[in-house]
């Protein structure tokens, strides 16, 4: 019984750490989308729908997490503090919008940028050399 409690406690800790890492990656994506759209990251991360432009930017961010990181919709939803069905709706909507060549090119550039960026968890922010990577 004690071993089972310790295993459950460890599993819970591991899940919280994974969730924090996912939330950090989602924040990174929202910052990237904020820079690309000019919409403040705080509006993109807002719990309410806010403005239509902010909602669309949030949908783009969720789509990028789904495509670039290969996360399942439930994980995308959790990282963005949304339901998996909301993440699914965002991904379907953005995928349909990719029929527009200009939009597709902008989205492809964001995907490339995201894939080329280092993992936000790997960068040692407290290091004197901010470019030093964790091993």
C-alpha positions in Angstrom: 0.0 0.0 0.0 2.8 2.5 0.9 4.6 1.7 -2.4 1.4 2.2 -4.3 0.9 5.6 -2.7 4.5 6.6 -3.5 4.1 5.5 -7.1 0.8 7.5 -7.4 2.5 10.5 -5.8 5.4 10.3 -8.3 3.0 9.8 -11.2 1.1 12.9 -10.1 4.3 14.9 -9.8 5.4 13.7 -13.3 2.0 14.7 -14.7 2.3 18.2 -13.2 5.8 18.6 -14.5 4.7 17.6 -18.0 1.7 19.9 -17.8 3.9 22.8 -16.8 6.2 22.1 -19.7 3.2 22.0 -22.1 1.9 25.3 -20.7 5.4 26.8 -21.2 5.4 25.6 -24.8 1.9 26.9 -25.4 3.0 30.3 -24.0 6.0 30.2 -26.4 3.6 29.6 -29.3 1.3 32.4 -28.2 4.3 34.8 -28.0 5.3 33.7 -31.5 1.7 34.3 -32.8 1.5 37.6 -30.9 4.7 38.8 -32.7 3.3 37.7 -36.1 -0.2 39.2 -35.7 0.4 42.2 -33.5 -2.1 41.0 -31.0 -0.8 41.0 -27.4 -0.1 37.5 -26.0 -2.3 38.4 -23.0 -5.3 38.8 -25.2 -4.5 35.5 -27.0 -4.2 33.7 -23.7 -7.4 35.3 -22.3 -10.0 32.8 -20.9 -12.8 34.6 -22.6 -13.3 34.9 -26.3 -12.2 38.5 -26.2 -12.1 40.0 -29.7 -12.5 38.0 -32.9 -8.9 38.7 -33.9 -7.6 37.4 -30.5 -9.8 34.3 -30.8 -8.4 33.7 -34.3 -4.8 34.1 -33.1 -5.6 31.7 -30.3 -6.9 29.2 -32.9 -3.7 29.6 -34.9 -1.6 29.0 -31.8 -3.6 25.8 -31.0 -3.2 24.6 -34.5 0.5 25.2 -34.4 0.8 23.2 -31.2 -1.1 20.3 -32.9 0.9 20.4 -36.1 4.4 21.3 -35.0 4.5 19.3 -31.7 2.2 16.5 -32.8 0.2 16.8 -29.7 -3.2 15.1 -29.4 -6.2 17.5 -29.2 -6.7 16.7 -25.5 -3.1 17.8 -24.7 -3.5 20.9 -26.9 -6.7 21.8 -25.0 -5.1 21.3 -21.6 -2.0 23.3 -22.5 -4.2 26.2 -23.7 -6.7 25.9 -20.8 -9.4 24.8 -23.2 -11.4 21.7 -23.8 -10.2 19.2 -26.4 -13.3 19.9 -28.5 -12.4 23.6 -28.6 -8.9 22.6 -29.8 -10.4 20.3 -32.4 -12.7 23.1 -33.7 -9.7 25.5 -33.9 -7.6 22.9 -35.8 -10.4 22.2 -38.3 -11.1 25.9 -38.9 -7.4 26.8 -39.4 -6.9 23.8 -41.7 -9.8 25.0 -43.9 -8.3 28.5 -44.0 -5.1 27.0 -45.4 -6.8 26.9 -48.8 -5.9 30.6 -49.1 -2.4 30.6 -50.5 -1.3 33.8 -48.6 -2.6 32.5 -45.3 -1.0 29.1 -45.9 2.4 30.8 -46.6 2.2 32.8 -43.4 1.3 29.7 -41.4 4.1 27.7 -43.0 6.6 30.4 -42.0 5.3 30.2 -38.4 5.5 26.4 -38.4 9.1 26.6 -39.7 10.0 29.2 -37.1 8.5 27.0 -34.3 10.2 23.9 -35.4 13.6 25.7 -35.6 13.3 27.2 -32.2 14.9 25.5 -29.2 12.7 23.8 -26.7 11.7 26.5 -24.2 12.4 24.1 -21.3 16.0 23.5 -22.6 17.2 27.1 -22.3 18.8 27.9 -19.0 17.4 31.3 -18.3 19.4 31.8 -15.1 22.7 31.1 -16.9 25.0 34.1 -17.5 25.0 33.0 -21.2 21.3 33.0 -22.2 22.1 30.9 -25.3 23.6 28.1 -23.3 21.5 25.0 -23.7 20.7 22.4 -21.0 22.2 18.9 -21.5 
